[in-house]
């Protein structure tokens, strides 16, 4: 039996999304067929693992289409398979060329005409002709053109906007900055906590190592093998960090990471000064979800809790340490969780052996000058 070059292995969450995608019936027939192909070709425990010929017969499609769908999943990712792309080789003539398209986008992003809260497709249809951007255009054509740039002038989009004169933001910011100005105290170590994820990738063909005059070569084909979560615990004044690898990033996983931090890494500390982001799981409630009340309370009292402001994760030094981890260790294909644990462990041990620290210089005084717009103003 021939070995598949592109293996479809879906997670439970991805299978659920595909099932809902098909059930809604609000997509093109082409995308619905792709979703059905992925479900039939899935070789996970919950999948059916059908052959291409069997799928082709059941869905009345071609084997070539099935191969293309497999390849797109592996090379471009799950979301790309369910998104219809613009075909530059389409026979349909383009009404909006590069210059006209740029003018249309600028128009749609500008203020709407008097009497209207926002641009509509019909208003844009009239305006592009009035301004001689194009000779004629339908609202359908304008909608397709804007869709390529994810612009929908009839809708509003929520976005993270830097706060202006936010007392809550500056209160949390100055609280964290005050913690970073404290001198080192072995009895009250400052520890920053953050988390990230890493997708496991299996090579489908053995890489060719580098040789004189030739770079190392990795085949562009690969197989997805799940996702692992990484908790970064970083004590910047101690020159110490620890990365805990877990299967998930639920409240219980966070609680066990704090227990390890308290009882395994800093058991003799009087109290641990904890700096972390405002994630929903980063609260004392997670400890009560994982341990009996007495144990949870003991752990809560082991920490002095400090939070970076919402949309202010740059204040968490663990985020910078995760950046170093990503570039120095994770920027490659790692096939299994066991390999990830081994490689991350070697990276952290080397950093700890050299006592790599963080020298934070930004103070509350600097913030009051450079981030003046964030502070409420008084006469």
Secondary structure, DSSP 8 states (H G I E B T S, - for coil): ----SS-----HHHHHHHHHHHHH--S-HHHHHHHHHHHHH--STTS----HHHHHHHHT--HHHHHHHHHHHHHH-HHHHTS----TT-SS--SS-HHHHHHHHHHHHS---TT-SS--HHHHHHHHHHTTS-S---HHHHHHHHHHTT--TTS--------SS-HHHHHHHHHHHHHHTS---GGG-EEEEEEEEEEEEEESS--B--BTTB--B--S-EEEEEEEEEEEEEETTTTEEEEEEES---HHHHHHHHHIIIIIISTT-S-EEEEE---TT-STHHHHHHS-HHHHHHHHHTEEEEE--TT-GGG-HHHHHHHHHIIIIISS----HHHHHHHHHHHHHHHHHTT--------HHHHHHHTGGGS----
